[in-house]
């Protein structure tokens, strides 16, 4: 990772990497995800407090399917190690199903607003969100408040079935910082700090907006007690070439099941 990206990370709390997954990789990921009926069977549904809901499926285990292989891939893990200043481990990964004309909003929040309560003592966590479908302003792409990670953890409380940041404080921050719409093509990714304020609007378009989000914790930030997401476990980094190989095997299993 070059110095410009590290400066952008320090200043803004996020940056976009175009074509993190190749066209073949993201096409295969999308095909598998949509054929994998078990994903939706295991999905959680969370009201956004605005009359819609968001569906997501979270996995703590970086398994040997295409989702886990991407989350263990060197292209992501090596960047996370630089961003977080040392060894990282897989905290969890999740698929977000923003279906056409029905996918709900995510309220303004910081990921550390949740993860602080999961026994992580320091904000040494980060996420990589990969677009499976085009993410646009129209279909509810990610919005971030650039530089908000520098303001520290904000108090959070319930909003519908979600947990959101204190809206009065968010409103004040919006007056001072730029709101950025993170529009992505399939295969593009955004890396973002766990204290970066972000949200997404509902998807009212005829186009789906599915994403895979891979989350990491610094090994030295091991939670002080066992809770929802895992304790430190050494991460078995996957060679980037394995994404297509494992994906083809995953697809074969789905096609014959």
N, C-alpha and C positions, 0 to 999 in steps of 0.2 A: 504494500500500500504506500502511495507516495505522500510526500509531506503536505501537499495541498489538501488532500482528503483529511489528513489528521488535523490540519488547521480548521477545516470546515467543521469537523466533528467537535472540536473544542469550542468553536464560535457558535454554531447553529444547533448542535446536538443530533444531527442527522446528515446523511448524504445518500444520493441515488447512484446505483450501479446498473448501467444498461446491459442487457443480455447476460445477466449472471447465469441463467440457464439458456442453453441453446434452443433454437426453434424446435428441434427434434425432442429435446428433453422436456420442454414445457408442454408440447403437444401430447406426449406420452403421459406426463403427470396429470393433465386435465382429463385425458381419456380414462385413465385408471380411476381417478377420483369420482368421476361421474358414473362409472360402472360399478363402483364399490358400494353396494347397497348397505353393507355393514357400517359404513361411515355415518350415514343418516340415521340408521337404527340406534347408534350410540350417541348421537348428537345431543347437546344441551340446547335448550331454547330459552332465551332471556329477553324479557320485555324491555323496550327502550323508554318506557314512560310516555311515549308519544303515539301509542296505538298500534305499533308494529313490534316485531321481535327479530332477534338475530339468532341464527343457529351456528353452533360451533362444535367441533370435536377435538378434545385435548388428549394428548398422549404423553405420559412421563417417560416412557421407555423408547429409546432410539433404536427401534427394531430394524430388522434387515429387509423391510419392504422399501418402496421408493421414497416414502415420506421420511423414514428414519435415515436412509442413506443420504438424502439431500441434507438433512440436519447434521450429519456427521462429516459431510464433504469438506475436503481441505480448502476449497475456495471460500467457504464461509468461516470455518473454524480459525483459519490462519488470520483472517481479518479481525475476528473477535478477540483473538489473543493480543493483537496489537492495540485494539481499542481499549481493552480492559487491563492491559499491562501485565500479562502473564497467562498461566494456564487457565483454561475455562472448561466447564463441563456442560452437558446437555441438561437444561432446566426443564424444558418441555417443548413440544411443537404442537401446532393446532391448525386445523383447517377452518376457515370462516366461509360460510355459505351465504353470500348476499344474493339471494335469488331475484330473478327479474320481477319487478313490480310488487315485491313483497318484503324484500330484505330490510330490516329495521336499521336504525341509527345506533352508533356507539356514542355515548355522551363524552364530554371533555374529561380526560383522566390522565394520570401518569401510571405507568405499569408498577412503579415502585409504591404507588398509593395502595396497591394490593400486596405487593411482595414484601413490603416492610412488615406487614402483619403475618407473613409466612416465615418469620424468624431470620430474615436476611439483615444483618446489622448495617451494611453499607450499600449505597446505590451502585454497586459494581456488577450491574446486569445490563444486557442489551439484547435487542431483537433484530432479526432480519425478516422482512415481509416481502414475499415473492408473489408477483401477480401471475395468476393462472389465466385470467381474462383481462381484457383492457380495463384499466381503472381510470375513470374520467370524472370531471366535476359532475356531469349529468347523472352517473350511476353511483355516486357516493364514495368517491376516492378518499383516501386518508387526507386529513387536514392537520397541520402542525403549527404551533406557535414557535417560530424560529428563535432559538436562544433561551427558551423557557426552562431548559434543564439546569441553567445556572441559578435558578431561584430556589432550589431545594425542594424537598417534599412538601406537598400541600395537603391539608386535611381533606379526607374523602368521606362521602356518606352515600346512602342508598338513593338511586334514581331508577324507578321501576324495579327490575330484577338485576340491574347493573349497579356498579359503584362508581360515582363520579366525583370530580374535584369541586371544591367550594366555588359555587358559581359567581359569588360577589368578587372573589379574588381573581377568578378567571376573567371576568369582565374588565377588571382593572389592568390585567396583563395584556388583554387584547388591545387596549388603547396604546400600549407602549411597544408592542412587538408585532412583527409582520406575520400575518396568517398566510401559510403556503399550502396550496393544493398540490398534492404529490400525485401527479398523473403518470401512470405506468403502462407500458405495453407488456404483453405476455412475456415472461422471462426476466423482465426488469425487477430490481429489488431496491428496497430502501432499508438502510441500517439506521437504527435510532436508539438513543439513550433512554434508560428506564425512567428518568425524570422529565423527559420531554412531554409537554402537554399535547395531546392529540385526540382527534375524534373523527367520525365519518358520518355522513348524512345517509338517510334512507335511500334505497334503490327503487325509484319509481319508473325506471325505463324498461323496455322489453329485453334488455341485455343483462345476463348474469354477471356478477363480479365476485369470483371465488379467489381466495388467497391462501397461501401456506405461510405461516409465521413460525420461525425457529428462534427459540429463546435460550439464552446462555447466562450462567452465573460464573463469576471468578472462583477458582478453586479455593482461594484464600478467604472467600466470603461464605464458606459453608454454613448453612443455617445452624443455629445453636440448639435447635431441637427438631425432631421429626415432625413434619406437618404435610401440607397438601402436595407440594412438589418435592423432588428427591434431594437427599443429601448428596454430597460430593461423591462421584464415581468416576474414575479415570475414563476419558473419552477415547474410544477406538476410532481414530480418524480414518475416513474412507477416501480412497483415491477418487479423484473426480470422474475418471473413466467408468467407475462402477455404477453411476447413476443410470446410464442407459442399459447396462447389462442387468442390473437388479430390476429395473423397470420392465424390461422385456419378460423376465421371469415372473414378475408380479402380474403382468398382463396375461401371461399364459395361464396362470392359476385361476384368474378371474374368468377367463374365456372358457375354461373347461369345467368350472364348478357349477 
